Amino acid sequence: MGIFSKKKNEPDYDSKDCSAKKKRIREIFNERVEDGDTYEVIYAYMTTSKFEHGFVFDTNTTTFYYYIVGYRKSDFSMIFIQIDNELSEHSTAFIVEKDKIVNVSYNPKYCQLCFEYEKKYGSFGELLNIGDTDRKTVYGPKNIYQAEERENFLDFAEEFRAKLQQEGYKLDKWKR
């Protein structure tokens, strides 16, 4: 290992807490989705930033949204459930309209997976951050290590891309 080579650090997380949170994520999903056991689940978050020019100070506000993403390979369906930091409150299920998705891309540097909607849909798409969180995380649920779940979700995304490519869509480059 050279001076300038980077060693990827494993996240510092509590495995018991991680298992408990994954179990709670599954419980929430099954509670909100009728056939929830037929879906695989993963924790993800999205951010939005808003920059405002002020009279004295400029402000930049970032808002975090936390989700449980359920996906099923058999019919390429996806369901989102918004959750809070403590996994105590959650929204109703939001079903993603898979017929409106025209592109799937992934940025491995930031662990961001993007499902892009068609232009006339009214929204750009779903930009999911699917990285891990450790015990020092200042946003969202702490201690969620999901390497296996992330790989399974990326496999799903690649299969979805292949389906889109067969339908004739021009896709962005894919790098895993």
Secondary structure in CASP SS format (residue, H / E / C, confidence):
PFRMAT SS
TARGET T0000
AUTHOR 0000-0000-0000
METHOD secondary structure of the structure
MODEL  1
M C 1.00
G C 1.00
I C 1.00
F C 1.00
S C 1.00
K C 1.00
K C 1.00
K C 1.00
N C 1.00
E C 1.00
P C 1.00
D C 1.00
Y C 1.00
D C 1.00
S H 1.00
K H 1.00
D H 1.00
C H 1.00
S H 1.00
A H 1.00
K H 1.00
K H 1.00
K H 1.00
R H 1.00
I H 1.00
R H 1.00
E H 1.00
I H 1.00
F H 1.00
N H 1.00
E H 1.00
R H 1.00
V C 1.00
E C 1.00
D C 1.00
G H 1.00
D H 1.00
T H 1.00
Y C 1.00
E E 1.00
V E 1.00
I E 1.00
Y E 1.00
A E 1.00
Y E 1.00
M E 1.00
T E 1.00
T E 1.00
S E 1.00
K E 1.00
F E 1.00
E E 1.00
H C 1.00
G C 1.00
F C 1.00
V C 1.00
F C 1.00
D C 1.00
T E 1.00
N E 1.00
T E 1.00
T E 1.00
T E 1.00
F E 1.00
Y E 1.00
Y E 1.00
Y E 1.00
I E 1.00
V E 1.00
G E 1.00
Y E 1.00
R E 1.00
K C 1.00
S C 1.00
D C 1.00
F C 1.00
S E 1.00
M E 1.00
I E 1.00
F E 1.00
I E 1.00
Q E 1.00
I E 1.00
D C 1.00
N C 1.00
E C 1.00
L C 1.00
S C 1.00
E C 1.00
H E 1.00
S C 1.00
T C 1.00
A C 1.00
F E 1.00
I E 1.00
V C 1.00
E C 1.00
K H 1.00
D H 1.00
K H 1.00
I E 1.00
V E 1.00
N E 1.00
V E 1.00
S E 1.00
Y E 1.00
N E 1.00
P C 1.00
K C 1.00
Y C 1.00
C C 1.00
Q E 1.00
L E 1.00
C E 1.00
F E 1.00
E E 1.00
Y E 1.00
E C 1.00
K H 1.00
K H 1.00
Y H 1.00
G C 1.00
S C 1.00
F C 1.00
G E 1.00
E E 1.00
L E 1.00
L E 1.00
N E 1.00
I C 1.00
G C 1.00
D C 1.00
T E 1.00
D C 1.00
R C 1.00
K C 1.00
T C 1.00
V C 1.00
Y C 1.00
G C 1.00
P C 1.00
K C 1.00
N C 1.00
I E 1.00
Y C 1.00
Q C 1.00
A H 1.00
E H 1.00
E H 1.00
R H 1.00
E H 1.00
N H 1.00
F H 1.00
L H 1.00
D H 1.00
F H 1.00
A H 1.00
E H 1.00
E H 1.00
F H 1.00
R H 1.00
A H 1.00
K H 1.00
L H 1.00
Q H 1.00
Q H 1.00
E C 1.00
G C 1.00
Y C 1.00
K C 1.00
L C 1.00
D C 1.00
K C 1.00
W C 1.00
K C 1.00
R C 1.00
END
